[in-house]
Amino acid sequence: MRKILCTTLAVSLLVSGAVMIACGPGADAQSTGGRHAGAQDPGAEPPTRDRPERWVDPLIGETIHFTDAQWRTRLTPLEFDVLREQGTERAFTGVYADNHRHGVYRCAGCGAPLFSSDHKFESGTGWPSFTRAIAAGRVATTQDSTLGMVRTEVHCARCGGHLGHIFPDGPPPTGQRYCIDSASLDFDAR
Ligand SMILES: [Zn+2]
């Protein structure tokens, strides 16, 4: 019995470890409450956040800045952890991994358009995945050397909010996988 339990635990740790590495550090980052807190019913339509007052199409190149105190008043604890402190929501807990509706994914911090449902694909990772950004200049990247590996971190070009990472194992036509936290996104259904 003990052997079976240990084997099960080892397999679980291996699986969770692999998933953490797939999308980033701090994969246990989460908050209690709020729409990101738990896995959703597979048959339920994902909720959207009604914050259209933030939904703007700014000029590419425009930037905005808020203090941490100001961000905390605009964001939920989980959103702040992901967007402003480069946290990562737990796989399969975000609301947009299984969202199949047509629309634009906007920055949860500033409302800028970042990704289109046209470029979303099923990665099986538990995080919303895209082959590209909605347009050149909407997102920016930096090299992330945490966890003993070099990865490409992707953030909103307008407000600097952390979105996730880019991996070179996506499907055609780009071959790239933008692994994005649902907590970083608002969904603007079209
Ligand atoms: Zn933004």
Boltz pocket constraint, residues with backbone or C-beta under 6 A from the ligand:
constraints:
  - pocket:
      binder: B
      contacts: [[A, 107], [A, 108], [A, 109], [A, 110], [A, 111], [A, 112], [A, 156], [A, 157], [A, 158], [A, 159], [A, 160], [A, 161]]
      max_distance: 6.0
